[in-house]
């Protein structure tokens, strides 16, 4: 008998019929002899609707009240799931974040989990009850309802699995696993049976949408295996051939590249003729940090006669307007002459543990792109990742070429 935490995302509980389908999967795991705890997201579109209500009242709603309102989406899903489980002969109960309690800090709309009190839930599990937790939400230090930010239900599920000492956390979604690339673009993408925490974390951070980054970080910290499964497959739970996210495995080094991620949500900023003197970079990136903007790839050209240089970097497209304003506010200090922006860029990233020991990955990547006439605008590397920035119009061509060049196409 295993203790499993099963998380169902918004599309998986998007309608009453889908909630019933998810409940059938939970019931099947119970018939297999497993104890199951369920974590649910809000029904697809519900959170956006609730946030829209907030903005219709005021353009700048109080974050505390946003959380109080947004958390109701998961409460509805949890109650409906508990009812569907009861209809299948299970003794089920819904739990809100404050009832456990799942304790967080007071950073509304993006709270961090501090502690989960599982004493009462464990006792009820021993009595044969199926717990259904409303994901995404918790209880702040001041007693207010808090939410964990977009994708927070994944984080709730992994954190709860760790606190309960579960054997595995199953993430049910609308895809049947993690692929070597986005199968909507690369038709020969291969589903991975297993991937390491480190590789999944890199892929999630670089644009793969299957798992939320914070949930993978937590799984890696507590060594909690995650299995990515399809809610809509006909088979049930443990025997599904999804993707297992777990510790590094020696077999992963057969190919230096495990997967390719991409992102179209970035913009490139170039500051032309920046004063080439100490403190300028600190002023630029300090201003962006103060505005709460994360900066990606940074490239600086050589100094022009020891006086000025050009500096380029990427920011999320959603933050571009705020970044421009923050930089213009610092123009007198920084001394740049022109600020240029480009939204038509794409980041492509190779990820693989095998890069640590296998030379030639960068060379093959650059050669492949050159042969396809794709110009590289900037390069960023880490121990298990190489990322390049290219014109967005070449994204599909580049992805397919790289996927084939690194032997990732399915046979």
N, C-alpha and C positions, 0 to 999 in steps of 0.2 A: 504493500500500500504506500502510495506517495502522497505528499501534500503539494498541491499545485495551486498557483495563482493564475487565473485566466482573465486577461484584460481584453475587452471588446471596444474598438474605436467607434467613432461617430457613424461611419458608413455601415458598420456591423450592427448598429442598433438604430438605424435611420428610420425604420418603419416598425409597426407592430409585428408584421410578418417576420421581419429580420430579427427582432427581439425574440420571437418564438423559436426561430432557427438557432440562435445563439444559445437559448435555454436548453434546446435539445442536445447540443454538444456538451453542455455542462452535465446534463442528466446522464449522458452516455459515459462520461468519465466517472460519475458516481457508480454506475453499474459495473464499471471495471474494478471498483473497490477503492478508488482514490478519494481523498478528501479534497474539496475544491473551494477556493475563495475566489469570488468574481469581483473585478473592478470594471466600471463602465464609464465611458465618456458621455457627453450630451448627445442627443440625436443630431444627425448631420444638419448643419445650418442653424441649430438652436442658439448656440453661443453668439453667432453673428447677429441674430435677430435680437437677442437680449441686449447686446452692446449698442445696437441701433436704437433701441428704446431709450437707453441712457443718453445718447447724443441728441435724440429728439427733444429731450427735456432741457438740456444745457450743452453747449459745445465743449465745456470743460468740466465733466462730472467728477465728483469726489471719488478718488480711488477706493476708499473704504466702501462706499455704496455700490460702486461698480462690482466689487467682489461679492457683496451681499446679493446682488441681482444675478450676476453671471453664474454663481454656484448653483442656482436653482435648476439649470439645465441637466446637470448630472444627477440631482436629486430625483427628478422625474424618471430618468433612465433606470436608476437603481430600484425605485419602487416598482416600475413596470417589469423589470427583470425578476424581482422577487415574486411577483404575482405569476409570471410565466413559469417559474420553477415550481411553485406550489401546484400549478396545474399539471405538472409532470410528476407529482407524487413526492416532491422533496420538501423538507422542512426548511424554509428559507426566510431570511430577514434582511432588510436593507439597513445600511449604516451610512450616516453622514460623517463627514470628516471630523466635526466637533464632537460626535458621540463616542469615538474610539477612546481618547481623542488623538488625531494626527496633529501634532503641535508644530507650528512654524514661527518664523520671525514675523514682524509687523510690516514687511515690505509689500504692501498691497499690489495686486495684479502680477507680481513676480516673486512670491514668497519662497523661502528656502525651508526645507523640512529640518526640524531640530530633533524630534523624537516621536516615536509611535508607541502608544500604550496598548499592547495587544492582550493584556491579561484576561479581560472579559471575553474578547473574541475567541481566544484559545479555549476557554472553558466551554463556550457554546459549540465550538467545532468538535470537541470531545463528546458532546452530547448528540452529535450527528447533524447539527444545523449547518446549512450552507449560507455563508456570509456574502452579501453583495454590497461592496463599498462604492460610494459615489466618488469617482476620481477627481483630480484637479483641484480639490479644496482641502482646507485645513482650518485649524483654530490658532489665531494669533496670540501673542503674549499678553495682549490687553483684552482678550476674550472676543475679539471680532472674527468674523468669517474671513478667511483669506483664500486666494487662489494662486496656483503655482505657475501661471503663464501658459502660453500656447503649448500644446502637447503635454501638459502637466499630468494627464491621466497615465501616460506611460511611466512617468517618474513615480506617481503614487503606487502603481502596481509593483514596480521593482523594489521600492522602499518597503512596501508591506511584505513582499516575499522575503526580503532580507530579515525584517523584524520577526517574522513568524518562523524563520528557519526552514522555508519551503524547499522542496527538491528542485523546482524549476518555475520560471515565470513564462507562461505562454501568452504571446501577443497576437491576438486574432485581428486581422485587418483585411483589406480588399485585394491584397496581393498574396501569392502563395510562397513567398520567401524573398531572400536577398539575391539579386542578380549581379552578374559581372558588369553590367551597364544597364541603363534604362531600356527595357525591352520595347518600349514604344518608339524608340529611335533606332536601336540596334536590334534588328530582328533575330540575329544569331546569338543574342545574349544567353548565357547559361545560368541556371539557378544553382547557387552554392549550397551544398549540404551542410557545410560548417564554415564559420569565419571567426577569427579571434576578436576579442574585445577591442584591441588596439586598432585593428583594421576597420571594424564597424564604426568605431568612434571617429576615425579619420573620414570615412565615407559619409557619415551623418553630418559632420561639420562642414564638409565640402560640397554638400548639395543633395546627397541621397535622402529621400523623404520617408524611408521605411520606418526608421526608429528615431525618436527624439534624442538629441545629444545628451541631455542631462540624465536620461534614463540609462544610457549606455555607460556613462561615467560612473553612475551608482552601481550598476551591475558589475563593472570591473573592480570597483573598490571592495565590494562584498563577495566577489567571485560567485555571483548568482547567474546560473545559466539562463539564457533567454532563448525561447523557440518562437520563430516568426511563422505563423500559419495563416491559411486563408479561412475566413468564416464561411465562405460560400462553396468550399469543396464538399463533396458528398461523404468523404470518409470522416472519421472522428479522431480527435485529439492525438493521443500518444503515438499512433501508428502513421500519422501524416508525415510525408516527406517534405517538410518545410526546411528552414535554415536554422541551425543551432549556433548561437553566439556564445562562445565559451573560451577557455584558456587556449593559449597558443598550442598548436599541434605540429609535430615535425613534418607531417605530410604537406603542410601548407607551403613549404619551401621548394616544392617541385617547380613552381612557376614564380618568378620574382614579382609578378603583378597579379593580385587577387581580383581587383575590380577597378572600374573607371567611373569617377563621379564627374558631374558637371553642374554649373550654375549659371543662370542667365540673370540673376538678380543683383548684379554688381555694376558699379559705374566707376569709370577711371577719371581721376582728377590730375591735371598737370599744372604745376606752378612754374611758369617760365621766368627765367632770369631772377632767381632767388639770390639774395645776398649770401655769399659763400664765407660765412664767419661762424665762430662758436656760438651756440645758443639758439640758432635759427631753427634747427630741426626740433629742438625742445619746445620752442614757442608754437610751431605749427601743430605738432602732435599733442601738445599739452592743451591747446585750444579745442582740438577735436575730442580729446578725452573729457574735458570739462562739459562738452555738449553731449556726452554719452554715446559717441560714435566709434564703432570698432573699425580699425584700419586693416586692410589686407596687404597684398603685395606692395612693396616699396622699392622704387628704382630711382637712383640719382645719377645723372650724367656727370662726366668729368667737368671740372671747373674751367670756365672761360677766362683765360688770362688771370686766374687767381681772384676774380672779382665776383662772378655769378655762376650759378649752375641751374639746371632744370630738375625738378623733383616730381615724380609721378607715383601715385598710389591708388588703391581701390577702396571703395566704401560701399555699403549696401545701397542699392538704388533708392530705397525708401528713406535713406538718411541724406541723400545728395543735397537737397535744398538747405537743410540745416547746416551741412558741412560747408557749403559755399558761404553762408552767412557768417559762420564762425571764423572762416579764413579771411573774409573781407574785413571783419572787425579787428583782425591782427595784422592787416596789410602794412600799417605803418611800422610795426615791429619787425615783421618778416622781410619786407622790402621786395616782394615779387612784383613783376611788371604786368603779367597776364595770368588769368586763371581760365584754363580750358577744361571742358568736361566731355565725356563720351559715354553714352549709355549703351551703345551697340557693341558691347564686348561680352565674351563668354569665358569662364574659367573651366579648364579641363584638368583633371587630376588623376594621376596613376597612384594606386595604393597597393602596398604589399609588403609583408614582413620579409620576403625574400630579397628585397632591395638592400638589406643590411649586409648581405654577404655576396651578392651577385653584381659584378660590375657591368657597365654597358647599357643600363636601362635608359639613362638620359640620352645617350648617343643614339639609341634606336628610336626613341621618341622624337628627337629633333630631326633625324633622317627621314622618318616616316612623314612628318608634317611638311618637310621641305619638298619631298617628292610629290605631294599633293598641292603644292603651291600655297601652303598656309603659313603666313608670317607670324612669328612669335613676338608679342609686344612686351612681355615680361615673364620672368621665371621665379618660382618660389619653391624651396625644397625643405624637407625635414627628413628624419631618419627613414621613414617608410612611405614618403609621399613626394611626388614631383608634380607641381602645378604650373600651367602656363596660361597666359591670357592671350586670346586670339579674337579676331573680328567675329561677331555673332553669326554672320552669314556662313561661316565655315564650320559651325559647330557639328552638324550632322556628318559632314564629310570627314572631319577630323576624328570624331568618335568611332565611326565604323572602321576607318583605316587603322587606328591604334588598337582597336579590339582585335582585329585580324592579325596585326603585326606581332602582338604579344601572345598569340595562340589561345585566345579566349573564346573564339567562335565555337559553338557547339558542333559536334561531329555529325 
